[in-house]
Amino acid sequence: MPVLRPRHLCSVAAALVLTVTAPATAATATGTSAAALREVLFVGNNWDGTADVIKSTGDFAKIGRINVIPDKDARMAEINADPIKWIYFTAIRNGVGEGHDQFVDDMYTTPDGKSVVVSRPSFADVVSIDLATGNINWRFPVSGYRSDHMAVSPDGTRVAVSASISNTVHVLDINTGKQLGSFATGDKPHENIFTKDGKYIWNMAIGDVNTALDDPAWDWTKGDRHITVVDATTYKQVKVIDMRQRLDAIGLTNYSDAVRPAVFSPDESKLYFQVSFFNGFFEYDVATDRITRTKTLPKNPATSEDRTTWVNDSRHHGISMSPDGARLCVAGTMDDYATVVDRTTLQEGPLVTASKPYWATVSGDGKDCVISESGADQVTAIDFATGQKTVSVPVGDHPQRVRLGHVAADWTSPSS
């Protein structure tokens, strides 16, 4: 894929205006009465194949639960009948799954609040589940053998899903599951982000995170890692950003260029992103196409310095921003804490103890950062204003992604 040189940046900068896309707003799209819907948080319990539905604000109390693998028997029969599928299924279990099957990675609700769309890594697919009955509306098998992170368009009509084995992103109609388009990425596509106008999709490829070649000297073995920007109508490549070049330019030659979770500033000018092995994050200026600041966060003295013991090359994995853009919230995964960081000064607040926090999002009212504690099977809310923990709520086995969504105002868990 061609890399746009600096002389091209000015011509595309205006078109590639970025934002923190708020998926929850999509659930109140045209044709649905906001009064008939209830805003909630979906928590994907990766290892037990469920999604807990909790309040989006306040005490974050549990409302209900969805089984996201109602077709498990059928899927396992397919896998057991195909030697290649079985090999990949087992490899996922023993690799990124840490000895467990990965049944739910990401989730978004449809604009009418009637269904939730879920990516299921071990089953290499995306499914839509009826929230009233628990039945599957449609299923889309991704190319390759593993599905991963998703993103929903601002109007709630399209969902983009990374197919991490085939280095492809599929874009689907959220209501029908029909593929609208797809595009090629770097090695192991991970995070996806739509721009606020829905015209562009940003994909971050993280490379091979399962090998033991974690010393910086072996970084070149991790694969082709870059950000791919595409037109969300034609799915043609618009721009490629290789952070290797940007990191080298500021002397950080030993840092990984595998961009993990990322978030954009409200003024659409800055990208804040994490990379493999690093206890901190970077600030990238979109207009000048360069890394402008580096924030190194504290290490936990109890965390081993043996990189091969860090889960999937993550040291810190999970970052979100308060709606006013004043503060960032960072999940220090392997260091067992989360913290709120002032965006102006980059000064961190209290280190809130957390057990392998894996994701960070924003509450419905924007007051709290909500992290998933995958090591403690709970989600925890941290006040953006004070940096202090407010509440923890038990959920299922190994919570990872947490997403805002909507359900019917009188919704209860399906009997199935």
Secondary structure by P-SEA (a helix, b strand, c coil): ccccccccccccccccccccccaaaaaaccccccccbbbbbbbbcccccbbbbcccccccccccccccccaaaaaaaaaaacaaaaaaaaaaaaccccccccccccccccccccbbbbbbccccbbbbbccccccccccccccccccccccccccccbbbbbccccccccccccccccccccccccccccbbbbcccccbbbbbbbcccccccccccccccccbbbbbbbccccccccccccaaaaaaaaccccccccccccccccccccccccccccccbbbbbccccccccccccccccccccccccccccccccbbbbcccccbbbbcccccccccccccccccccccccccccccccccccccbbbbbcccccbbbbbbcccccccccccccccccbbbbbccccccccccc
